[in-house]
Amino acid sequence: MGLIARAIEANGIPTVSISITKELTESVGVPRAVLVKWPLGHPLGEPNQPLQQRTMIFEALKLLKEADKAGIIHEPGFRWKRQSYSEPDWSLLANQ
């Protein structure tokens, strides 16, 4: 996905990825990424955990909105199966 994101960015469209492997994310030069240290195959979180999954989508969209340059890897520090989540404040993504 990182190589695809770079190609899309080269055409002027900002991108953001959700990643679980820091070394790979850095090596392919992903323009923007939210990095979580979770098991492979679970970038949005645990099955049947919609608040956790929406939180990950929110973090990605927030990074896309706030990052002023490419090359940012944001690590929010979420913990696998040991954290509770609440509904994100989606109004923070609205243009002001």
Secondary structure by P-SEA (a helix, b strand, c coil): caaaaaaaaaaccccccccccaaaaaaacccccccccccccccccccccaaaaaaaaaaaaaaaacccccbbbbbccccccccccccccccccccc
